[in-house]
């Protein structure tokens, strides 16, 4: 079996089933969805590790705690769900003081309260290793259409993103605002088809959306230039990668990836159209960039992937 998070998720899907009785959305989306007596309940879990998702040598515990909750809130936004409650489990380094731990939880509480999501429990352990935080969040669909899935994308859809991309390591990966407010507007639009949050980089997450929906994506080179963040350009000036590479592959932007009709171009949503979906075809690249002269360049998904 090949290594990599994508391969592992595919094996887990085949082993446990992408869905089961009473589970309309199983493994493979931002959240799982369970039918409890005709009420849909959405669940997500996010594990954050020191040295991977944050750095306790450089960042305050309150900032780290905020990110831990905000990542799960972003999953809720990506599925069009309203967060309701969370449990938090931690593996605390034995070197952490009680004041440090309180700062960690106060950081969580601040953003949880902002989004009306109660922290209702969890588990606490300590060990000789680094800080590890696992958040499990419960939510419910924002609209009668139910959760919005990445697999709901359709050929002919425009591909949108909700904001600039790349360079999040310069600060956005800690300070981002989960896009639940925008999601709450989009879920009532008949032109919305598919949606997910951008946590592992545009190229990787769009690739996953295409595989789930049986589509391929043709991205407009000129439009991509318009979503390159200032931070991506700043990094490009110092590390040898292009600003576009950062925008495509950096990850932890926590914007929304949206697919749907032209109607979503409404300026009140602030979405940026960057391409279009087409039917998936054997022998055709899943992702490609179309240049102004008509030249098509295959795009390899090179965003962040665990377990490689």
C-alpha positions as MATLAB code, in Angstrom:
seq = 'XXXXXXXXXXXXXXXXXXXXXXXXXXXXXXXXXXXXXXXXXXXXXXXXXXXXXXXXXXXXXXXXXXXXXXXXXXXXXXXXXXXXXXXXXXXXXXXXXXXXXXXXXXXXXXXXXXXXXXXXXXXXXXXXXXXXXXXXXXXXXXXXXXXXXXXXXXXXXXXXXXXXXXXXXXXXXXXXXXXXXXXXXXXXXXXXXXXXXXXXXXXXXXXXXXXXXXXXXXXXXXXXXXXXXXXXXXXXXXXXXXXXXXXXXXXXXXXXXXXXXXXXXXXXXXXXXXXXXXXXXXXXXXXXXXXXXXXXXXXXXXXXXXXX';
ca = [
       0.000    0.000    0.000;
       1.441    3.428   -0.914;
       1.990    5.830    1.953;
       0.387    9.225    2.264;
      -2.715   10.668    3.875;
      -4.754   10.429    0.672;
      -3.966    6.721    0.281;
      -4.733    6.053    3.936;
      -8.092    7.845    3.768;
      -8.998    5.836    0.674;
      -8.142    2.590    2.483;
     -10.157    3.689    5.528;
     -13.098    4.490    3.272;
     -12.957    1.028    1.723;
     -12.429   -0.659    5.101;
     -15.166    1.111    7.043;
     -17.402    2.310    4.217;
     -17.860    5.871    3.010;
     -21.354    5.700    4.508;
     -23.519    3.273    6.456;
     -27.066    3.020    7.706;
     -27.826    6.234    9.534;
     -24.590    7.821    8.288;
     -25.390    9.878    5.166;
     -21.846   11.315    5.067;
     -18.998    9.044    6.126;
     -15.226    9.087    5.750;
     -13.773   11.495    3.206;
     -15.388   14.902    3.819;
     -14.543   17.724    6.220;
     -17.126   16.275    8.616;
     -19.070   13.063    9.042;
     -22.851   13.363    9.310;
     -25.102   11.091   11.378;
     -28.888   10.863   11.200;
     -30.239   10.826   14.768;
     -34.012   10.359   14.685;
     -34.302   12.462   11.497;
     -31.963   15.144   12.839;
     -28.613   15.522   11.087;
     -25.608   15.854   13.391;
     -22.175   16.666   11.924;
     -18.904   15.676   13.599;
     -15.271   16.556   12.989;
     -11.980   15.952   14.796;
      -8.704   17.869   14.423;
      -5.392   16.962   16.042;
      -2.705   19.644   16.313;
       0.877   18.881   17.276;
       3.740   21.035   18.495;
       6.326   21.316   15.732;
       3.777   20.617   12.993;
       0.794   22.948   13.432;
       2.295   25.391   15.927;
       5.554   26.054   17.754;
       5.483   26.581   21.515;
       8.981   28.104   21.347;
       7.638   31.028   19.318;
       3.886   31.276   19.923;
       1.853   31.972   23.033;
      -0.403   29.298   24.462;
      -3.471   31.500   24.026;
      -2.753   31.824   20.286;
      -2.201   28.061   20.013;
      -5.476   27.376   21.816;
      -7.339   29.707   19.500;
      -6.029   27.882   16.440;
      -6.998   24.492   17.839;
     -10.669   25.479   17.991;
     -10.615   27.629   14.844;
      -9.453   24.703   12.681;
     -12.580   22.728   13.562;
     -14.755   25.797   13.095;
     -13.333   26.061    9.576;
     -14.390   22.459    8.905;
     -17.911   23.431    9.959;
     -17.858   26.338    7.518;
     -16.639   24.079    4.723;
     -19.617   21.757    5.185;
     -22.168   24.545    5.719;
     -22.770   23.590    9.351;
     -23.288   25.616   12.526;
     -20.908   24.663   15.368;
     -22.620   23.746   18.630;
     -20.211   22.030   21.038;
     -16.646   20.741   21.281;
     -14.598   18.411   23.432;
     -10.873   19.022   23.859;
      -8.328   16.324   24.669;
      -4.735   17.272   25.411;
      -1.407   15.566   25.946;
       0.409   18.109   28.093;
       4.198   18.209   28.367;
       5.227   17.702   31.987;
       7.104   21.004   31.742;
       3.877   23.012   31.286;
       2.729   25.005   34.280;
      -0.865   25.375   35.416;
      -0.796   28.997   34.203;
       0.333   27.799   30.744;
      -2.526   25.332   30.579;
      -5.037   27.977   31.620;
      -3.742   30.308   28.885;
      -4.185   27.489   26.365;
      -7.808   26.982   27.366;
      -8.560   30.706   27.538;
      -7.386   30.982   23.935;
      -9.819   28.214   23.045;
     -12.624   29.804   25.027;
     -12.258   33.176   23.325;
     -12.876   31.918   19.793;
     -15.384   29.262   20.925;
     -17.491   31.952   22.626;
     -17.221   34.183   19.549;
     -18.810   31.443   17.435;
     -21.298   30.292   20.103;
     -19.659   26.890   20.423;
     -19.532   25.465   23.946;
     -16.540   23.499   25.198;
     -18.250   20.633   27.035;
     -15.543   18.157   28.017;
     -12.538   16.166   26.871;
      -9.575   14.315   28.323;
      -6.282   15.349   29.918;
      -2.990   13.459   29.858;
       0.630   14.425   30.493;
       3.841   12.934   29.163;
       7.480   13.559   28.258;
       6.553   14.479   24.672;
       5.401   17.757   23.059;
       1.996   19.399   23.353;
      -0.776   17.645   21.390;
      -4.341   18.969   21.171;
      -7.312   17.055   19.763;
     -10.629   18.849   19.223;
     -13.858   17.028   18.397;
     -16.689   19.315   17.325;
     -20.404   18.723   16.903;
     -22.490   20.844   14.513;
     -25.748   20.902   12.576;
     -26.523   21.940    8.986;
     -27.152   25.635    8.438;
     -29.989   25.080    5.961;
     -32.640   22.580    4.950;
     -30.428   21.356    2.107;
     -28.262   19.682    4.734;
     -24.463   19.530    4.710;
     -22.630   20.793    1.633;
     -20.245   18.160    0.264;
     -17.166   18.421   -1.914;
     -18.657   15.628   -4.022;
     -21.631   17.871   -4.908;
     -19.479   19.737   -7.443;
     -20.660   19.376  -11.064;
     -19.120   19.684  -14.520;
     -19.626   23.240  -15.736;
     -19.337   24.728  -12.262;
     -17.131   27.712  -11.727;
     -14.392   27.219   -9.118;
     -14.241   29.994   -6.511;
     -12.108   30.819   -3.502;
     -13.122   33.166   -0.715;
      -9.866   35.087   -0.332;
      -6.147   35.418   -1.070;
      -3.962   32.330   -0.750;
      -0.410   31.422    0.219;
       2.161   32.491    2.763;
      -0.010   31.635    5.769;
       3.080   30.614    7.743;
       3.820   34.332    8.149;
       0.869   34.620   10.512;
      -2.491   33.813    8.955;
      -2.289   30.148    9.987;
      -2.699   31.354   13.577;
      -4.942   34.407   13.189;
      -7.453   33.375   10.483;
     -11.167   33.875   10.964;
     -13.242   30.759   10.148;
     -15.577   31.531    7.252;
     -18.806   30.445    8.940;
     -20.556   33.777    8.267;
     -19.911   33.517    4.525;
     -20.961   29.868    4.547;
     -24.249   30.831    6.227;
     -25.006   33.111    3.254;
     -23.913   30.663    0.568;
     -25.918   27.670    1.810;
     -29.170   29.440    0.888;
     -28.077   30.053   -2.706;
     -29.433   27.564   -5.284;
     -26.281   28.190   -7.321;
     -24.061   26.641   -4.631;
     -23.109   23.058   -5.410;
     -19.909   21.966   -3.620;
     -17.806   23.430   -0.822;
     -14.893   22.608    1.481;
     -12.313   24.491    3.501;
      -8.783   25.061    2.233;
      -6.482   23.614    4.851;
      -3.898   21.627    2.853;
      -3.350   23.958   -0.110;
      -5.477   24.813   -3.137;
      -3.883   22.243   -5.435;
      -4.328   19.370   -2.954;
      -7.819   20.271   -1.761;
      -9.146   20.971   -5.259;
      -7.678   17.645   -6.380;
      -9.608   15.916   -3.578;
     -12.822   17.716   -4.551;
     -12.365   16.652   -8.175;
     -11.804   13.013   -7.250;
     -14.874   13.035   -5.000;
     -17.105   14.567   -7.696;
     -15.692   12.846  -10.801;
     -14.599   16.157  -12.290;
     -11.417   17.766  -13.513;
     -10.535   21.413  -12.951;
      -9.221   23.890  -15.513;
      -7.777   26.889  -13.682;
      -7.379   30.263  -15.356;
      -3.756   31.430  -15.105;
      -4.716   35.108  -15.120;
      -7.346   34.618  -12.418;
      -4.884   32.731  -10.226;
      -2.644   35.795  -10.197;
      -5.457   37.711   -8.507;
      -5.593   35.384   -5.486;
      -1.891   35.438   -4.631;
      -1.584   36.979   -1.164;
       0.927   39.632   -0.180;
       2.438   37.074    2.193;
       2.958   34.642   -0.706;
       4.795   37.328   -2.651;
       6.873   38.149    0.409;
       7.940   34.516    0.819;
       8.674   34.171   -2.886;
      11.141   37.034   -2.678;
      13.251   35.085   -0.193;
      12.935   31.334   -0.769;
      13.207   30.704   -4.503;
       9.639   29.462   -5.013;
       7.280   31.505   -7.135;
       4.425   33.411   -5.516;
       1.994   31.265   -7.525;
       3.530   28.078   -6.119;
       2.943   29.403   -2.625;
      -0.672   30.279   -3.439;
      -1.304   26.828   -4.893;
       0.493   24.681   -2.354;
       1.184   26.334    0.999;
      -1.879   25.259    2.954;
      -3.521   26.532    6.149;
      -5.253   29.411    4.364;
      -8.590   28.321    5.864;
     -10.540   30.027    3.097;
     -13.474   28.315    1.364;
     -13.223   26.409   -1.906;
     -16.620   26.783   -3.578;
     -18.101   25.349   -6.772;
     -21.314   26.535   -8.353;
     -22.982   28.652  -10.971;
     -22.300   32.157  -12.268;
     -24.855   33.456   -9.761;
     -22.255   33.169   -6.989;
     -20.265   35.986   -8.608;
     -22.513   38.372   -6.673;
     -20.198   40.951   -5.112;
     -21.768   40.588   -1.674;
     -20.150   37.165   -1.345;
     -16.689   38.362   -2.324;
     -15.863   35.093   -4.066;
     -13.090   35.021   -6.672;
     -13.621   32.797   -9.733;
     -10.390   31.006  -10.681;
     -11.508   28.340  -13.151;
     -14.140   25.849  -14.200;
     -14.908   22.158  -13.731;
     -15.249   19.720  -16.607;
     -16.188   16.028  -16.744;
     -13.383   13.760  -15.627;
     -11.801   11.835  -18.515;
      -9.386    8.932  -18.541;
      -6.017   10.200  -19.688;
      -6.789   13.839  -18.901;
      -5.014   15.515  -15.934;
      -7.267   16.071  -12.937;
      -5.919   19.607  -12.577;
      -4.593   21.916  -15.266;
      -3.784   25.597  -15.702;
      -5.001   27.305  -18.881;
      -2.783   30.197  -19.996;
      -3.976   33.257  -21.953;
      -2.528   31.828  -25.183;
      -4.607   28.658  -24.758;
      -1.713   26.486  -23.593;
      -2.719   23.888  -21.007;
      -0.278   22.935  -18.280;
      -0.951   19.902  -16.050;
      -0.919   20.830  -12.361;
       0.376   18.346   -9.813;
      -1.340   18.468   -6.393;
       1.505   19.472   -4.099;
      -0.198   20.815   -1.026;
       0.429   19.455    2.445;
      -0.100   15.740    3.007;
       0.606   13.871    6.252;
       2.207   10.408    6.438;
       4.275   10.694    3.259;
];
